[in-house]
Amino acid sequence: HVFVKVQAGESWHEFVLWTIENGWGGLENLSLIPGSCGAAPMQNIGAYGVEIKDVFVRLEALHRDSLEVHTFNHESCHFGYRESVFKRELKDQYIIISIVYRLHSEPKFNTSYGAIEEELDKRGVVEKSLKSVSDAVIAIRQSKLPNPKEIGNSGSFFKNPVISKEAFERLAKEYPAMPYYKVEEDYKIPAGWLIEQCGWKGKVVGNTGSHAKQALVLVNYGHATGAEVIALARAIQASVKEKFDIEIEMEVNIV
């Protein structure tokens, strides 16, 4: 393994590309996620079957009041699905300044999640490499997610809800084509699918809307205020609750 320490202000995507250039595996599935390296552990960012917690070792964070630098190991970060201690118990108390990751010196590919294998086949990739997997992920993301340089957006706004076996079986009878992922004894339902079924995909509300290619992403078509975006989000939550009796939780932090 290789242990890599990165400063919080570095671009996440540029950091991922740098690890790939050096032949270190573990982050290739997280290519093209916008944002800084310091934000990654706070959100426990994840994509295509990989999350930050899978390669995380420790981080350093500055306490905003005492100005002391504290070290947080894996356990003390309380990682969950798009969660960490910095979004809950310690919200607004620390500024993350550096992170250490444990990467693979010999790549171990994870391509079973999502459409990565299909994209690799389309590209004629016979022997996988870190770059080929990264390129596939980038192509998939570019095909369905808006470019933040071209249109303002909040990224994936909602978490994929996890429901009980009983609730899943009830919905599966009514919606046999409903996609899902098994999570131990429960079932994870894609929030984007739920939102699309409620008619929000591509819908424009004032200066805001749900993206035409990915309903999970809320976009700013003009000069939308934060209040407008939140109002749209709450309207989407209410419609999903009414149609499916599922509560979808916002993934973002509201400040």
N, C-alpha and C positions, 0 to 999 in steps of 0.2 A: 504493500500500500504506500501511498504518498500523502503526506499531510501538508495541506496548503492553507496559509493564512492570507485572507484578503481584507482590505480596508472597506469600511461601510460605504464610502462614497463612490466606489467603482461601479461602472455600468454592469448590470447582471449579465446581459447577453454577451458583451465583450469579454467578460470573465469566463463564461462558458466556452466561448470560441477559443480563448487562450488555453484552457485546460485540454481541449481537444487537440490543438496544435502540438501540445506537449505529450500527447498520447495517454492522458490520464482519464479514465472512465468514471461515470457516475452521474454526470450532469447533462449529458447529451440530450436526454428526453425533455430537459427544461430549457431548451433553446428558444430564443426570440420572446421570452417573457419580459415585458418592459419594466423598468424600475432599477433601483439601486441594490447593491449587494446587502446593505444594511437592512433593507425591508424584507428580504427573503425569509429569514428565520422568524421574524415577527408574525408573518402570515403563514409560515410553514408552507410556502408555495409548492405546488405540485402540478404535474401534467403527465399523461400517458403512463400511469402506473408507478411514477417516481415522486417522492416528496423529499423536501430538505432534510427531514429527520432521518432519512435513510443513510445519509453521508455526514451528518453533523457531528462534530466533536465538542466544541465549546465556543463561547463568544465572550467578548469584553464589552461592558456597557457602562456609560457614565451616568451616575445618579444626578438628576437635575437639581436637587436641593443641596446635597452635601458635596457634590463635585468629586466624589470618590469613584474610582473605577472598580467595578465588581466583575468577577468571572462567573459565568453560568455554564454548567455542564448540561449534557443531554437531559438528564432527569429533572433538573431544576427549571428547565424551559417549559415543561408541561405541554409538550406538543400534542396537538389533536388535529382533526380535519380542518384545515385553514385556521388553526388556532395556536396560540402560545400564551405563556404567562404575561407577555407584554401587551396582549389584547384584552386581558381579563384582570387578574389580581394586581398587576403592576402597570396598568395602562397609564400613560402620560408621565411615568416616574423615571424612565431611563431613556438614554440615547445610545443605541448600539453603535460601537465604533470599529469592531473587527470581528471576524468569524474564522474558525478553523474547520476545514472539511477533510474527511478521510476518503480519498479517491483510490481507484483501482489502477495499479500499474499494468495489469493485464485486463483488458475490457471484458465485462460481463454484460451482455446486451439484454435489454428488456424491451421486446418489441411486440408482445402479445396483446397489449392494451390499445384500443382505438384502431386507427387505420394505418398504423405504421407499416405492417407487413404488406398491405395492399399497395401503399405508396412505393415501397422498396421494389416490389415486383414490377410496378409500372415503370420504374426507372431502370429496370434490368439489372438490379444489384444481385449478384450471386454470392459474393463473400462480403459480409457486413463489416463496416468499420465505424469508428466513432463519428467520422465526418459524414458518412452516408446516412447514418441514423439521424444525425443532427439536421442534415439537409432535408430529409424526409419530414421531420417534425416541422421545420421552418416552412416547407411547402404546404403542409396541411394547415398550419396556423394562418398563413397568408391567404389561403383559399376561402377561409370562412370568418376571419376576424378582421376588423377595420384597422387600418394603419393609423396609429395615433398622430403621425406627422401630417395626415391628410384630413382626419376628422376627429374631433374631441370625443373621447369615450372613457368610460370608467372600468373597462375590462369586464371580466366575469363578475357580475354584480351579486349573484345569489349562490349560496351553497347548494349542492345536490342533496336533497333531503333523504334521510334514512328512515324507512318505515318498517313496521312489524310484519311478520309473516302473515298474520290475519288480515291486516290492511292491504298487503300486496295481493293476496289471493282474491280479495274482494274486487280490487281494481282490475286485476288481470282478466277476470271474467267479463268485465265490461269493456276493457281495452286490451284485447289479446296481442296487439302489436306494440304494446308499451315496452320500451327498452328498460333494462335494469342490470344491476351488478349485485352479486351476492356478497354480503358483508357478514360473515359468521352466520348468526341465526336470522339476521335482518336483510333488508333489501334497499339498495341505493337507487333512486330514480333520478335520471338527468333532469335538472331544473329547466334546462333549455327546452326540452320536449314538453314539459308541463305548461310552460309559458306559451309555447307555440300553439298547443291545443286550445288555449284560451283566446287565440286570435291576436296575439300581440306582435308576432314576428313581422318586422317591416312596418309596423304601425307608427305613425308620426303623431305626437301630441304636442302642439305648440312648437317649441324649439327643441323638444326632446323626442326620443322614440326608442324602440327596440330594433336592433340592427337587422337588416334584411336577410343576412346570411347566418346570423347566430342570435337567436332570441334572448340568450342569456346576457348579452352585452347591451348596455344602455348607452346611447350616443347623444351628443350635443350637436344639433343641426344648425344652430345659429349662435345666439347669445343667451342660452339657457342659464338660469340661476341654479344654485344648489337646491333651493326650495322646490323648483320645478322638477328636478331630477328625483328628489325624495318623494314628491307627490306621485310621480309616475311609478316609482318603485312600490309604494304602498298600494296603489291601485292594482298593480300586477299581483302583489301578495294576496290581496283580497279576492281577486278573481280565481286564483289557483285554489285558495281555501274553499271558495264557494263551489267550484266544479269538482275538485278531487278530495276535499276535506284534508288537505295537506298544507302545513304551514312551511313556507320557504323562508329561510333566514338570510338576511343580507350578509354578504361576505366582506364587504368593505367596512372601514372605520369611518364614522361620521364625526366631523370635528366642527 
